[in-house]
Amino acid sequence: METFEVPLTLVPISGATWVQCTGVPRSPQISFGQCASLYGFPNAPVGTTFYGLGGGITTSTQTPQVNPYNSIVLRSNLVRSQGLSFPTDYVHSLALNASFGSLLESPSSEPNYFQVIHGQHSFVEIKFWTPQMKQLTLLDKNVTIELSIINEE
């Protein structure tokens, strides 16, 4: 993204107003907020970033991060794999390899079996997390998960 100086002689379009600075051409002020990394700009500590103040051209200094995650981690309340995985309730990692709006599918593979915590369980909870272990909120709750449990007694 680039910003350019606005000449002092430029008249705003119909319905728009702006206050002109005295004697110095200024670039427009752009606030990206939480979307800054999508466009390749760093986040400011307060969540807004302003570029283009003063003369000249401002270009992004970072690689845009349109999709900051490459997988989704599934975790379950039934599993505690102490010493085998971190987090210990890890069940599966789903690669994000589909185009935007398409279904995410995990390729067919051998099932993974984890030891279930001994005792009675009144519910099965599977949560979705980023690789940085931030919990995700599902907007589309149309999800199919195949869960296979075997008894080795």
Long-range contacts (C-beta under 8 A, 24 or more apart in sequence): 1-30, 1-39, 1-40, 1-41, 1-59, 1-60, 2-57, 2-58, 2-59, 3-27, 3-28, 3-30, 3-51, 3-52, 3-57, 3-58, 4-57, 5-55, 5-56, 24-55, 25-55, 26-53, 26-54, 26-55, 27-51, 27-52, 27-53, 27-54, 27-55, 27-56, 27-58, 28-52, 29-53, 37-62, 37-64, 37-65, 37-68, 38-64, 38-65, 38-66, 39-64, 40-64, 40-65, 67-96, 69-96, 69-130, 69-131, 69-132, 70-95, 70-96, 70-131, 71-95, 71-96, 71-131, 72-96, 72-104, 72-128, 72-129, 72-130, 72-136, 73-128, 73-129, 73-130, 73-131, 73-133, 74-126, 74-127, 74-128, 74-129, 74-145, 75-126, 75-127, 75-129, 76-124, 76-125, 76-126, 76-127, 77-121, 77-123, 77-124, 77-125, 78-116, 78-117, 78-121, 78-124, 78-125, 79-114, 79-115, 79-116, 79-117, 80-115, 80-117, 81-114, 81-115, 87-133, 91-126, 93-131, 111-148, 113-148, 113-150, 116-149
